[in-house]
Amino acid sequence: MTQTLDATGLLCPLPVLKLRKRLQALAAGETVTLITDDPAAVIDVPHFCAESGNELISQSEDGTTMTWIVRKV
């Protein structure tokens, strides 16, 4: 099951805090697609995944919007 979390318009640390809360509600192996336009997300999301043990599957950019896919481990 994949869920989408639109965090556009939110600034650090809110996108990562919302991602953490959403991941807590998921079972292992499920994914969240995070959409953000916060420039700090380039640092925050990979750092969060490394610290929390969740898997960063992909990152892509489309103009000012970044899309991240994170799998709960």
Helices and strands as residue ranges (DSSP letters): E 2-6, H 14-24, E 31-36, H 41-52, E 55-62, E 65-71
